[in-house]
Amino acid sequence: VRAMNKLLSANFMRLKKSKIFWCCMIFMVILALIGPVGQYFQAQKYASFEPMIDGQLFTFAMFIGIVLSTFCGLFLGIEYGDGTIRNKVVVGHKRSSIYLANLITCIAAGLAMCAAFMLVYVAVGIPLIGTFTLEIKYILLYTGAALLMSTAFASIFTMLAMLNQNKAVVAVSCILFAFISLFAGQYIQARLDTPEMYEGYSYTDDSGELIEIEAMKNPRYLEGTKREVYEFIHKLLPGDQQVQIGQMTTQKPGELMIYSAGMAVVVTAIGMMLFKKKDLK
């Protein structure tokens, strides 16, 4: 326990001095200001526009994967580049303790970024555009889902960073994973939203004859086992959860929390197992 405390203390000391961490925090604060301020000025310009504080409260979920990937890739990548991880092993720290300390640091950084967005958004948004219309239980469920999604991302980026000694490769792989997972989430969301039927319609041709087109089945509609697989992936992967939480489209945020927690545990277990066997040059 004492050894873990020392590792965490050193990590959080680095975190306080980390330029990349504070740049990420500033980005989240600016992002938080854009939503309510933009809605306020739009309401001033257009009388028919009704601002809603609820709609953009979880916008940060669409960005946290990319922001956290940048932080984790650079923050942990430096440890290998400077030989810090090897030195920690040499002085007697267990590999599992080193891995968990880095994971906890990345999780804490991600949660701090999420909290920074939400606190600023609420502090600025309520005076400008009014209070929430959603029930508090839904806001809390979505908040929990967003924070656990961030935790799942942190576990993935920590594993990628701890298993590669090349700082540049770590940074690129983390950011690349974040972008691919976001685009994949948007693609799967679009496929699941594809309508089952094309609606019928009618039109008059050049000769004045009325042409009627009957409703027909959409060949791209997912059904059966294929749809179940897509739905499972959409709930499991944090990149897919980004879309659902950011756009507030899921009706079961509590279910996403379970998937994120499971993902974090499994990825951490795999990462620690591989890190213990890794040859530290």
N, C-alpha and C positions, 0 to 999 in steps of 0.2 A: 504493500500500500504506500509506504514511504517513497519507494522508487517511482511509482506511478505519479505521486504528487510532485516529485521533482521534475519529471518529464512534462507534466501538464503546466507546472509553474513556468518552466523555460519556454514552452510553446506559447502560452498566453502573454508572456513578456515579449516574445517575438511578434505576436499578433498586434499588440498595442503599438509597436513601432513599424508595422508593415505598411508600406505605402500602397501596395495593391489592395489591401483590405480596406483602407480608408477611401481609396478611389472607388471601390465597389459600393461602399456605404454612401458616398456622395451621389453616385449614379442613382441609387435606389431612392434617395431623398428627392432628387430632381424629378425622377419618374413619378413620385408620389404627388408632387406639386402640379404636374402637368394636367392630371385628370380633373380635380375640382376647380382649379383656376380656369382651365379651358371651358368647362361647363358653365362657370359663372359668367364669363364674357359672352359665351354663346347665348345665354339666357338674356343678357342685357341687349344683345343685338337683335334677337328674334323673340318676339313676345309669345309666340306659340310654343317655343321650346321649353320643356319642363326638365330641369336637371334632377338627376337621381344619384344619391351618394352610394347606394348599394351596388349599382351596375359595374363600377370600376374598382371596387375595394380590393379585389383579388387579381388585378392586372399584373401585379408583380410575379404571379405564378408563371406567366408566359415568358418571363425573363430570368427567373432565378437559376434555371439550369445553366444558361450561358454565362451569367455573372459568376456563379459558384464554380463553374468549370475553369474559368480564367483564374480565379483566386487559388483554388486547390492545385491546379497545374503548376502555377508559379511558386506558391508558398511551399509546397512539398517538394517540388522539383529542385529547389535550391538546396535542400537537405542532402540529396545525393551529390549534387555538384560541388558542395563544400566539404563532402566527406563526413558530414555530421552523423548520419545514420550509422556508418561503419564505426565511428568513434564511440557512439552510444553502446554498441554491441561489445566493443573492446573493453570498455570500463565496467562491464558486467550487467547492463540492462537486458532484460529478456526481450526477445523479438516481439512476443505477443503484447508486452507492455508498450513498446515503441509504436507498434501498429495502432493499438487502441488509443494511445495518447494523441496521435496524429488524427485519427478518426474523430475523436471527441472535439478536438480543436476545430476541425473543418465543419462538423455539425454545428458547433456553437457559433462559428462565423456565419454560416448560412441562416441560422435562426435570428441572429442579430440583424442581418440584412433584411429579412422578412419583417421583423419587428420595426425596423427603422421606417420602412415604407408605410406600414399600417398606422403607426403612431402619427407620422406626419400627415398622412392622407386624412385621418379622422380629425386631427387638430385643426387642419386648414379647411377641410371639407364641410364639417358641421356648421361653422359660422357662415360660410359662403353659400352653401346650397341646401342646408337643412339636415334633419336627422334621418335615421334608417327607417325603411318601411318593412324590411324583412323581420321575421321573428328572430329574437336573439339566439334561439337554439340552432337555427340554420347558419347564422353568422359564426357561432362557435364551432359547429361541425365543419364548415368550410375552412375555418382558421386551422383547426386540428389537421384536416386533410392536407392543407398547404404546407404546414410545418413538417409533417411526416414525409410528404413528397420531397421537401428540401433535404430531409435526413437521408432518404433513399438515394438522392443524387449525390450527397456527400459520401456515402458509403461506396458508390460506384467510382467516383473520382479518386477517392483515397486508394482503392484497390489498384486503379490504373497507374497512379503515381508511385505507389510503393513497390510495384512489380517491374518498374522500368528505371534504369539508372541514368538514362539520357534526358537531361532537363528539357531540351527542345522537343523531343518526341513526346514527353509527358504532357507538356503544355498543349501541343497540337492535338494529341489524341483525346484529351479531355474536352477541348473546345469542339472538335469534330464530332465527338459522341453527342454533345449537347445539341448541336445544330441538327444532326441526323435524327435524333430522337424527337425533336420538336416537329420537324417536317413529317416524320413518320406518323406522329400523333395526329397532325392535321389531315394527313391522307386517310388514315383509318377512320377518323371522325367523319370525313366526307363520304367514305364508302358506306358506313353504317347509316348515314342520313339519306342515302339514295332512296327515293320513293319506290315502293313495290310496283306501282302502276303508273303508266303515262295516261293523263286525263284525256278524254275524248274532246274533240273540238270540231267546229264547222267553219267553212269559208265559201265565198262565192268566186268562181273562176271567171276568166275573161269573157266567156259566153253568157254569163249571168246565171249559170247553173249552180245550185247549192250543193256543195260537197261536204259530206259528214264523215269524220274519222272517228272510229270507235276507240274506246279506251283499250289499251294493250299492256301486257306485262312487260316490265322493264328487265331486260336480260342481265343488267349489271346489279340487280338487287341481290343482296346476300341472304341466303336462307340455309336452314339445316345446320349441319356440322360446321360448315365454313363460317357461318355467321357466329356461331358459338365460339369458335376459335378467335375470330376478330374481336368479339366482345371481351373475351378473357384477356387478350393482349392489351386491349384498350384500358382495362382496369388495372392491369399489372404494372406496365411500364411507366416510369415517372414522366417520360416525354409525352405520353398519351394523357396522363393525368393533368399535365400542364394546361392542355387545351380545355379539358372539362372544368377545372377549377378556375382558370383565368376567365373563361366565358360563362361560368356558372351554369353549365348545361346538365350536370349530373344531378339526379334526384336522390342519390345515395352516397353522399360524401363520407359517411361513416364506413361504408364498404371499401372505399379507396384507402382509408386509413389502415385497414387490416392488410391490404395488399402491399402498401408502402412499408409497413413494419416488417412483414414477411420478407420482402425484397431486401431490406437493410440487413436483416439477420443472416439470410442466406449468403449474400454477397460478402459480408464481413467474415463469415466462417470460411468461405472459399479463399478470400484474400489473405487471411491469417495463415491458413494451411500452406498456401503457396509461398508466402513470405518467409515462413520458417525454413523452407527448403531452398530458398534462393541463395545463390553464391554472391556474397557481397565483395566486390572487387575493390 
